[in-house]
Structure formats: structure tokens, C-alpha cells
Amino acid sequence: MIMTFLKVQQFCSGFALGLFAIGLLPQSSFAQSTNQCDLSGAIATIINRPENQKAYWGIAVQNIETDQLIYANNAEKTFTPASTHKLLTTAAALAYFGSDYQFKTPIYTVGNAPHLEKLIIKGVGNPTLTTQQLKNSLALLQTKGINHIDEIIVDDSYFQKSSINPTWEWSDLPWYYATSVNSLILNENIVTVTVSPNEIGKPAIIEWSDAIAARQWNLQSSLMTTDTGEMRPTEPTQTYGSNELITTGELSVDAEPQNWFLAIPDPSQYAVETTAKLLLESGISINTMSVYHVEYPLDQAQLFTIIPSDSLGEIIRQTNQDSRNLFAESLRQILMSEAQNIPDLLTDLGVDPNNYRLRDGSGLSRHNLATPMTFVQVLDGMAAHSEAAAYQNSLAIAATSGTLSRRFQDTPITGNFFGKTGSMTNVGALSGYLNIDGDRPIALSILVNQSEQSGSVIRRGIDDVVGAIYDWGQCGGDRP
């Protein structure tokens, strides 16, 4: 669904201009207002509730068609944006590559059938590559009569050597949303651990989805099966400076299996070992395998096949709708490898480079900073871009899809808000497009920091602000 952008010819007898003016007044001036046509007062009532008033709120609301700022509260102050940060990364990638672009992973060979000297897989940052896709491509070797390979090489040099972002928190690092980013990503660099009850008094059953990935973790578990229905296991914690995971607690005998989605510590090694396993299973013997973190020379190699990624439009849809950190981090690294300065790309979209600080691509780092106006500007810039449709289609839809599928249900906002959510401890955020009556597009950004409340309470306050903006837009005949 694409918004219709129509030029607004007039405002309702100065009414909207008046609202614009009061929207910039201090929030305390209208703390008691209950008039839905008084936008500033309605928002002040929400953010001054007891559960909200200790938090730091930043809000910007702008008419996309006229570029008129409708409401601002701390709109030029910097905040930790959490996952709304992905709006910047994906906009830069779309602007540079276009939505039809695919990342193509090449496979090269050295030598001739039946014995190859080398098989070289060169990673290009494709975050969608799966074991099945790799298996299908390697199966082509048998059709060429190949039954032995001296050396398998994974060229992982397109990005810098796989590493964890130094600004991420240690407690996040074992988990799927904080996996390291390398050039040859396989299965999103994630492994699943399933924990199931055993007989009462016996250790819980622990199963790994992938034996190769499992070897990279040293899981120390003292989980016991018990007959008490309320007991649950603790989530695993990583021993600092090692790949040791420790989990304790009790699991009820009648409990449902639980899945833990963990990061693979060394994804480059995982990729080369998985390649070797697939070849051996297909009847092709090998002598050795290697990972190169400097570019491997291809002067004697021949291109054998390529594995294309999903389209960039689809990758960005998954990045924003499902908030996939690895996808965003891969896009950032790809742009950097292509010698593209993300701030320059954003400046071309009309985003003020002085109003944000990028420390990763996904928003997981608490060192990222951005103002509400930063997100309004990127939303406004992409609305006028040739990839506007792809960008909007990448966003979650209120009460319909992605991370907004359970928000704004049974409200007029259902299907009328396209946005990106963000959340981490003490932080909540929401930025996107609000469609009023099909022809009144609004860009908005709401950032909440330093809240002592739970995520659900923060989200309720944010959603109420969006509701107040929508209600204000319905006031008799006025246009934002």
C-alpha cells in the first residue's frame, strides 16, 4: 500500500497555523488539555502522566507534502534511537543500490575434473545465504565429474575480519541479535538450542540445531527436571572472554520445549566447515580447508557459479519489518566496503549530518545518537525518492505486519501507520508515516529515553501519542 501524496492548497482559516504555533510551546502549558484538536495539549497530557513524566521525550511531526513542522518537543535533542536507527541504514542502502539489486556470492574453481586444486567461495555480505542454497550450488560439481578437491577456501576478506562491535553490551553477545558480521554469512550466523524436560530428577535435554555450530560453544548446564510447575530455567550467560555458556535452574516435567537462538561465535569457520560437510556428503573428498581474511588471488581461477541474494527490496523489508540486526549490520559493512560514506548518502536525502552519530547499522549500540528531526528528515527525503515505494513497503504496518502486528489493533490507525519500532531497556522509539484520510501524509518520530518503566508501558505512551496525532488530524476540515 502506497500513500497518495497530494499538494495541500490551504489550511482551515488559520486553525492549523495556530496548532503549529502552540505545538512549539512548552508542554507544561497544556498539561490539563483534553481537547483532541489541541495537539500540543493532548500530547502534554500523555507525556505528563505519572508513568511517563520521569522519562526524556522527543517528538517531531511534519507534513511531508508541505514540509511544515506541525509539532516539536525536544525535536533537535539527541536520543538513543534503538532499532529505529535501521531507518538510516536502509535508506542509505536503497539510495545507493536500488531495490532490485542483488548481492551475488561467486564460487571459483582452480584445476580440472575430476580433481580440483581449489574451490573458492568469496563472501560478499549476502545476509540471506542458507545451507540449502549452498548445497544446491555445490551439487553442480558432481555434474561436472568432480570427485576430489585439494583445498576448500572461504575468502572472508570483503569485510574486515569478523568481529563484535565494541560498543555493544557484553550481555547481548551470546544472542542471535548480536551475532558478528562477516563476509560469508550462512544461516544468519545463528544456531538454535532446544531445551526440553526429561524425567523428574534428571538433567534437562539439550539439543542443538547444527552440530558444527554447537562445537563453537561450551555449554555448561545444571538444568534439572522437576515436578513443580512454576519453575523455569534461567537463560544462559556467557563467561567473560570465553565461549563458555552457563545455565542453571529447573524445568517442569510438563513444560513445553524452549528455544534459545544463539549467535555463532566464529561464522567464517562455521561456513568453511559446513561447506566441507556438504561436499563429503555428496561424495566429493577433500584434503584441507582454509579461511582467508585477506583477498585470495583469483588469477588462476575460473568462475564456476554464483549464488544470488534476495532483492535488496526484500532484504530491507525483512530488516525493517522484522528488525533483523544482522541484515542492517551487513548493509552497513557492504556500503563501507564499497567506499560509500553513509552520512554523505543521508545528506543527499536531506538529513542534517550534525544531528546524529552512527556507531553501528542496527541500533543495538547505545552509543548511537539521533534527534527526532533526523528521522523525520530521512522519512521526508525517502518519500520524494525514486525508491519511495520500496522504502515504505519495508516498514511494518499498524496491527498488520512485522513488529507492529500487535499494536494499534481495533483502532483507526490500523493499516494507516507504516513505521519502524525500537526498544531496549529504558528506551522506546517509533518513527514512520501516518496516513490521514488517504491524502494527508505525516512523518513522525517519537523517541523515549531514561524511562524507568517496562517496555509495555513505554509502548503504550508512544502509541497514545500517535493516536493523539491521528485524532488531531480528524478535526473538522483542518489539514496538517
C-alpha positions as CSV (number, residue, x, y, z in Angstrom):
1,M,0.0,0.0,0.0
2,I,1.4,3.4,-1.0
3,M,0.4,6.7,0.3
4,T,-1.1,9.3,-2.1
5,F,0.9,12.5,-1.9
6,L,-1.3,15.5,-2.9
7,K,-0.3,19.1,-2.6
8,V,-2.2,20.8,0.1
9,Q,-3.7,24.1,-1.1
10,Q,-4.9,25.7,2.1
11,F,-5.3,25.4,5.8
12,C,-8.5,25.8,7.7
13,S,-8.8,29.5,8.4
14,G,-5.6,29.8,10.2
15,F,-6.5,26.9,12.6
16,A,-3.6,24.6,11.6
17,L,-1.2,27.5,11.8
18,G,-2.4,28.1,15.4
19,L,-1.9,24.5,16.2
20,F,1.6,24.6,14.7
21,A,2.5,27.5,16.9
22,I,1.2,26.0,20.1
23,G,2.9,22.8,19.2
24,L,6.2,24.5,19.9
25,L,5.2,25.9,23.3
26,P,6.5,24.2,26.5
27,Q,4.5,21.1,27.2
28,S,3.6,22.1,30.7
29,S,1.5,25.0,29.3
30,F,-1.2,22.5,28.1
31,A,-0.8,19.7,30.6
32,Q,-4.5,19.8,31.5
33,S,-5.9,20.0,28.0
34,T,-8.3,17.2,26.9
35,N,-9.3,18.8,23.5
36,Q,-8.3,16.4,20.8
37,C,-8.0,19.4,18.4
38,D,-5.3,20.9,20.7
39,L,-2.4,18.7,19.6
40,S,0.1,20.2,21.9
41,G,-2.2,19.9,24.9
42,A,-3.2,16.3,24.1
43,I,0.5,15.2,23.8
44,A,1.4,17.1,27.0
45,T,-1.3,15.2,28.9
46,I,0.1,11.9,27.8
47,I,3.8,12.5,28.5
48,N,3.0,14.1,31.8
49,R,1.2,11.1,33.2
50,P,2.9,9.7,36.3
51,E,4.3,6.7,34.5
52,N,5.7,8.9,31.7
53,Q,6.9,12.1,33.3
54,K,10.3,11.0,34.5
55,A,11.3,9.9,31.0
56,Y,13.0,12.1,28.4
57,W,10.7,12.5,25.4
58,G,11.5,13.8,22.0
59,I,8.8,14.2,19.3
60,A,8.7,15.7,15.8
61,V,5.7,15.7,13.5
62,Q,5.9,17.1,9.9
63,N,3.7,17.4,6.9
64,I,5.6,15.6,4.1
65,E,3.8,17.5,1.3
66,T,4.4,21.0,2.6
67,D,7.5,20.3,4.8
68,Q,5.7,22.2,7.6
69,L,6.7,21.3,11.1
70,I,3.4,20.6,12.9
71,Y,4.7,19.8,16.4
72,A,8.1,19.6,18.1
73,N,9.2,18.7,21.6
74,N,12.9,18.2,22.1
75,A,13.0,17.6,18.4
76,E,16.6,18.8,18.0
77,K,17.9,17.0,21.1
78,T,19.8,13.7,20.6
79,F,18.5,10.4,21.9
80,T,19.5,6.7,21.8
81,P,17.2,5.6,18.9
82,A,17.4,1.8,19.4
83,S,16.2,-0.1,16.3
84,T,14.7,3.0,14.6
85,H,18.3,3.5,13.7
86,K,17.7,1.0,10.9
87,L,15.7,3.6,9.0
88,L,19.0,5.4,8.3
89,T,20.9,2.3,7.2
90,T,18.2,1.0,4.9
91,A,17.6,4.4,3.4
92,A,21.3,4.8,2.5
93,A,21.4,1.3,1.0
94,L,18.3,1.8,-1.1
95,A,19.5,5.2,-2.3
96,Y,22.8,3.7,-3.4
97,F,22.0,0.3,-4.8
98,G,18.2,0.4,-5.6
99,S,15.6,-2.1,-4.6
100,D,16.3,-4.6,-7.5
101,Y,19.9,-5.0,-6.6
102,Q,21.2,-8.5,-5.6
103,F,24.4,-9.5,-3.8
104,K,26.0,-12.3,-5.8
105,T,28.2,-14.8,-4.0
106,P,30.7,-16.2,-6.5
107,I,32.2,-19.7,-6.4
108,Y,35.5,-20.2,-8.3
109,T,37.5,-23.3,-9.2
110,V,41.2,-23.9,-9.9
111,G,42.0,-27.0,-11.9
112,N,40.0,-29.5,-13.9
113,A,37.8,-32.5,-13.3
114,P,37.9,-35.0,-11.7
115,H,40.4,-33.5,-9.3
116,L,40.2,-29.8,-8.5
117,E,43.1,-28.0,-6.9
118,K,40.9,-25.4,-5.2
119,L,37.3,-24.4,-4.6
120,I,37.0,-20.8,-3.6
121,I,33.8,-19.2,-2.2
122,K,34.1,-15.4,-1.9
123,G,31.8,-13.8,0.6
124,V,30.1,-10.6,-0.4
125,G,28.0,-9.9,2.7
126,N,24.8,-11.6,1.5
127,P,22.8,-12.0,4.7
128,T,20.2,-14.4,3.1
129,L,22.5,-17.3,2.2
130,T,21.3,-20.6,3.5
131,T,22.8,-24.1,3.7
132,Q,20.3,-25.3,1.2
133,Q,21.3,-22.7,-1.3
134,L,24.9,-23.6,-0.8
135,K,24.2,-27.3,-1.1
136,N,22.3,-26.7,-4.4
137,S,25.2,-24.8,-5.9
138,L,27.8,-27.4,-4.7
139,A,25.7,-30.2,-6.3
140,L,26.7,-28.8,-9.7
141,L,30.2,-30.0,-9.1
142,Q,29.1,-33.6,-9.4
143,T,27.5,-32.9,-12.8
144,K,31.0,-31.8,-14.0
145,G,32.5,-35.1,-12.9
146,I,34.4,-33.7,-9.9
147,N,35.1,-36.1,-7.1
148,H,38.0,-34.6,-5.2
149,I,39.1,-31.1,-4.1
150,D,42.6,-30.5,-2.7
151,E,41.6,-27.3,-0.8
152,I,38.3,-25.5,0.1
153,I,38.8,-21.8,0.6
154,V,36.4,-19.3,2.1
155,D,37.5,-15.8,1.2
156,D,36.1,-13.7,4.0
157,S,38.0,-10.6,3.2
158,Y,35.3,-8.4,1.8
159,F,34.6,-7.1,5.3
160,Q,37.2,-6.7,7.9
161,K,37.8,-9.8,9.9
162,S,34.6,-10.9,11.7
163,S,34.4,-9.1,15.0
164,I,31.9,-7.9,17.5
165,N,31.0,-4.2,17.6
166,P,33.0,-2.9,20.6
167,T,30.1,-0.6,21.6
168,W,27.6,-3.5,22.1
169,E,26.9,-4.7,25.6
170,W,28.5,-7.9,26.8
171,S,25.2,-9.5,28.0
172,D,23.8,-9.2,24.4
173,L,26.7,-11.0,22.7
174,P,25.5,-14.7,23.0
175,W,22.2,-13.9,21.4
176,Y,21.1,-14.0,17.7
177,Y,20.5,-10.2,17.6
178,A,24.2,-9.6,18.4
179,T,26.0,-12.0,16.1
180,S,29.2,-10.9,14.5
181,V,29.1,-9.9,10.8
182,N,31.4,-11.5,8.3
183,S,31.6,-11.6,4.5
184,L,30.3,-15.1,4.1
185,I,27.2,-15.2,6.2
186,L,25.5,-18.6,6.4
187,N,22.1,-19.2,8.1
188,E,22.2,-15.7,9.5
189,N,25.1,-16.9,11.8
190,I,22.5,-18.3,14.2
191,V,22.2,-21.7,15.9
192,T,19.1,-22.9,17.8
193,V,19.3,-24.6,21.2
194,T,16.2,-26.5,22.3
195,V,15.7,-27.2,26.0
196,S,13.2,-29.9,26.9
197,P,12.2,-31.6,30.1
198,N,13.5,-35.1,31.0
199,E,12.3,-37.5,33.7
200,I,11.8,-35.9,37.1
201,G,15.2,-35.5,38.8
202,K,17.2,-35.9,35.6
203,P,19.1,-33.1,33.7
204,A,17.0,-31.3,31.1
205,I,17.5,-32.4,27.5
206,I,19.5,-30.0,25.4
207,E,19.6,-30.3,21.6
208,W,21.4,-28.2,19.0
209,S,20.1,-27.5,15.5
210,D,23.6,-27.6,14.0
211,A,26.4,-29.8,15.3
212,I,29.1,-27.7,13.6
213,A,27.9,-24.5,15.2
214,A,27.4,-26.4,18.6
215,R,31.1,-27.2,18.7
216,Q,31.9,-23.5,19.0
217,W,30.1,-23.1,22.3
218,N,30.9,-24.8,25.6
219,L,27.5,-25.1,27.3
220,Q,27.7,-25.9,31.0
221,S,24.2,-26.8,32.1
222,S,22.9,-27.7,35.5
223,L,19.2,-27.5,34.4
224,M,17.2,-30.2,36.2
225,T,13.8,-31.6,35.5
226,T,11.3,-31.1,38.4
227,D,7.7,-31.7,39.2
228,T,7.0,-28.1,40.2
229,G,5.0,-26.5,37.5
230,E,6.2,-22.9,38.2
231,M,9.9,-23.4,37.8
232,R,11.7,-22.2,34.6
233,P,15.3,-22.3,33.5
234,T,17.5,-19.3,33.5
235,E,18.7,-18.0,30.2
236,P,22.3,-18.8,29.5
237,T,25.0,-16.3,30.4
238,Q,28.4,-16.1,28.7
239,T,31.6,-16.3,30.8
240,Y,33.5,-13.1,30.0
241,G,36.3,-13.6,27.5
242,S,35.3,-17.1,26.5
243,N,32.8,-19.2,24.6
244,E,31.5,-20.8,27.8
245,L,27.8,-20.6,28.4
246,I,26.3,-21.3,31.8
247,T,22.7,-22.1,32.5
248,T,21.1,-23.1,35.8
249,G,17.6,-23.6,37.2
250,E,14.8,-26.1,37.0
251,L,12.4,-27.1,34.2
252,S,8.9,-28.5,34.9
253,V,8.4,-32.0,33.6
254,D,5.3,-30.8,31.8
255,A,6.9,-27.7,30.3
256,E,6.9,-27.1,26.6
257,P,10.3,-27.1,24.9
258,Q,12.0,-23.8,24.8
259,N,14.2,-22.4,22.0
260,W,17.3,-20.3,22.6
261,F,18.6,-18.6,19.4
262,L,22.3,-18.0,19.8
263,A,25.0,-16.3,17.8
264,I,27.7,-18.4,16.2
265,P,31.0,-17.2,17.6
266,D,33.2,-17.8,14.6
267,P,30.9,-17.6,11.5
268,S,33.8,-17.8,9.0
269,Q,34.9,-21.1,10.4
270,Y,31.3,-22.3,10.5
271,A,30.9,-21.5,6.8
272,V,34.0,-23.4,5.7
273,E,33.3,-26.4,7.9
274,T,29.7,-26.6,6.6
275,T,31.0,-26.4,3.0
276,A,33.3,-29.3,3.7
277,K,30.5,-31.4,5.3
278,L,28.2,-30.8,2.3
279,L,30.9,-31.9,-0.1
280,L,31.7,-35.0,1.8
281,E,28.0,-35.9,2.0
282,S,27.8,-35.6,-1.8
283,G,30.7,-38.0,-2.3
284,I,33.4,-35.4,-3.0
285,S,36.6,-35.9,-1.0
286,I,38.8,-33.1,0.3
287,N,42.2,-32.7,1.7
288,T,42.1,-29.4,3.6
289,M,40.1,-26.3,4.2
290,S,41.1,-22.7,4.9
291,V,39.6,-19.3,5.7
292,Y,41.3,-16.2,4.3
293,H,40.8,-12.8,5.8
294,V,42.9,-11.1,3.1
295,E,41.8,-11.3,-0.5
296,Y,42.7,-14.6,-2.2
297,P,44.2,-14.1,-5.7
298,L,42.0,-15.3,-8.5
299,D,44.4,-15.0,-11.4
300,Q,44.3,-18.8,-12.0
301,A,40.7,-19.3,-11.0
302,Q,37.6,-19.7,-13.2
303,L,34.1,-18.6,-12.2
304,F,32.0,-21.7,-11.6
305,T,28.7,-20.3,-10.4
306,I,27.1,-17.6,-8.4
307,I,24.5,-17.6,-5.6
308,P,22.3,-14.5,-5.8
309,S,20.7,-13.0,-2.7
310,D,17.1,-11.9,-2.4
311,S,16.5,-8.5,-3.9
312,L,17.6,-5.5,-1.8
313,G,14.0,-4.5,-1.5
314,E,13.2,-7.8,0.1
315,I,16.3,-7.7,2.4
316,I,15.3,-4.2,3.5
317,R,11.7,-5.4,4.1
318,Q,13.0,-8.1,6.5
319,T,15.4,-5.6,8.1
320,N,12.8,-3.1,9.0
321,Q,9.6,-5.2,9.4
322,D,11.3,-7.9,11.4
323,S,14.1,-5.7,12.9
324,R,16.9,-8.1,11.8
325,N,20.1,-6.7,13.2
326,L,22.4,-8.8,11.1
327,F,20.8,-7.6,7.9
328,A,21.3,-4.0,8.9
329,E,24.9,-4.6,10.0
330,S,25.7,-6.4,6.7
331,L,24.3,-3.5,4.7
332,R,26.4,-1.0,6.7
333,Q,29.5,-3.1,6.1
334,I,28.7,-3.5,2.4
335,L,28.4,0.3,2.0
336,M,31.7,0.8,3.8
337,S,33.4,-1.9,1.6
338,E,32.1,0.0,-1.4
339,A,33.8,3.1,-0.1
340,Q,30.5,4.8,0.5
341,N,30.1,7.2,3.3
342,I,26.7,6.7,4.8
343,P,26.4,10.3,6.2
344,D,27.1,11.5,2.6
345,L,24.2,9.4,1.3
346,L,21.9,10.6,4.0
347,T,22.9,14.2,3.4
348,D,21.8,13.8,-0.2
349,L,18.4,12.8,1.2
350,G,18.2,16.0,3.3
351,V,19.3,14.6,6.6
352,D,21.4,17.1,8.7
353,P,24.7,15.3,9.4
354,N,25.2,17.3,12.6
355,N,22.1,15.7,14.3
356,Y,23.1,12.1,14.5
357,R,26.0,9.8,15.3
358,L,26.4,6.3,13.8
359,R,28.1,3.6,15.8
360,D,26.6,0.5,14.1
361,G,24.0,-0.3,11.5
362,S,21.2,-1.8,13.6
363,G,20.7,0.4,16.6
364,L,21.9,-2.2,19.1
365,S,24.7,0.2,20.3
366,R,23.8,2.7,23.0
367,H,26.4,4.9,21.5
368,N,24.2,5.8,18.6
369,L,22.6,9.2,18.8
370,A,19.9,10.8,16.7
371,T,17.3,13.6,17.0
372,P,13.6,13.1,16.2
373,M,14.2,15.5,13.3
374,T,16.8,13.1,11.9
375,F,14.1,10.5,11.3
376,V,11.6,13.0,10.1
377,Q,14.2,14.2,7.6
378,V,15.0,10.7,6.3
379,L,11.4,9.8,6.0
380,D,10.7,13.0,4.1
381,G,13.7,12.5,1.9
382,M,12.8,9.0,1.0
383,A,9.2,10.0,0.3
384,A,10.5,12.1,-2.6
385,H,13.0,9.5,-3.8
386,S,12.5,7.1,-6.7
387,E,12.7,4.2,-4.2
388,A,9.9,5.7,-2.1
389,A,7.6,2.7,-2.6
390,A,10.2,0.2,-1.7
391,Y,11.1,2.1,1.5
392,Q,7.5,2.4,2.7
393,N,6.8,-1.2,1.8
394,S,9.7,-2.2,4.1
395,L,8.0,-0.7,7.1
396,A,5.8,-2.6,9.5
397,I,2.1,-1.8,9.2
398,A,0.0,-1.0,12.2
399,A,-2.0,-4.0,13.5
400,T,-1.0,-5.9,10.3
401,S,2.7,-6.9,9.9
402,G,6.1,-7.1,11.5
403,T,6.9,-5.6,14.8
404,L,3.6,-3.5,14.6
405,S,1.3,-6.5,14.1
406,R,0.0,-6.4,17.7
407,R,0.0,-2.7,18.1
408,F,-2.9,-0.3,17.3
409,Q,-5.3,-3.2,17.0
410,D,-9.0,-2.2,16.7
411,T,-8.2,1.5,16.2
412,P,-8.5,3.8,13.2
413,I,-4.7,3.7,12.9
414,T,-4.9,0.1,11.7
415,G,-3.4,0.0,8.2
416,N,-2.7,3.7,8.3
417,F,0.7,3.8,10.0
418,F,3.9,2.5,8.4
419,G,6.8,2.5,10.8
420,K,9.9,1.2,12.5
421,T,9.9,0.3,16.1
422,G,12.8,0.5,18.6
423,S,13.2,-0.8,22.1
424,M,15.9,-1.7,24.6
425,T,16.0,-1.4,28.4
426,N,14.9,2.2,29.4
427,V,14.4,3.1,25.7
428,G,11.4,3.1,23.4
429,A,11.0,4.6,19.9
430,L,8.7,4.7,16.9
431,S,9.2,6.6,13.6
432,G,7.2,6.4,10.4
433,Y,4.5,7.6,8.1
434,L,0.9,8.3,9.4
435,N,-1.7,8.4,6.7
436,I,-4.8,10.6,7.4
437,D,-7.8,10.1,5.1
438,G,-5.6,8.8,2.3
439,D,-4.2,12.2,1.3
440,R,-2.6,13.8,4.3
441,P,0.8,12.1,4.8
442,I,2.7,12.9,8.0
443,A,6.2,11.9,9.1
444,L,6.6,11.5,12.8
445,S,9.3,10.4,15.2
446,I,8.9,9.6,18.9
447,L,11.9,8.8,21.0
448,V,11.8,8.0,24.7
449,N,14.9,7.6,26.8
450,Q,15.7,7.2,30.5
451,S,12.4,5.6,31.3
452,E,12.1,3.5,34.5
453,Q,9.0,1.8,33.1
454,S,8.6,-1.6,31.4
455,G,8.7,-1.8,27.6
456,S,4.9,-2.3,27.5
457,V,4.3,0.9,29.5
458,I,6.6,2.9,27.2
459,R,4.9,1.5,24.1
460,R,1.5,2.4,25.4
461,G,2.6,6.0,25.9
462,I,4.1,6.2,22.4
463,D,1.0,4.6,20.8
464,D,-1.2,7.1,22.6
465,V,0.8,10.0,21.2
466,V,0.3,8.5,17.7
467,G,-3.4,8.3,18.5
468,A,-3.4,11.9,19.5
469,I,-1.8,13.0,16.3
470,Y,-4.3,11.0,14.3
471,D,-7.3,12.4,16.3
472,W,-6.0,15.9,15.8
473,G,-5.9,15.2,12.0
474,Q,-9.6,14.4,12.1
475,C,-10.6,17.7,13.5
476,G,-13.2,19.4,11.3
477,G,-11.6,20.3,8.0
478,D,-8.1,21.2,9.2
479,R,-5.1,19.9,7.4
480,P,-1.7,19.4,9.0
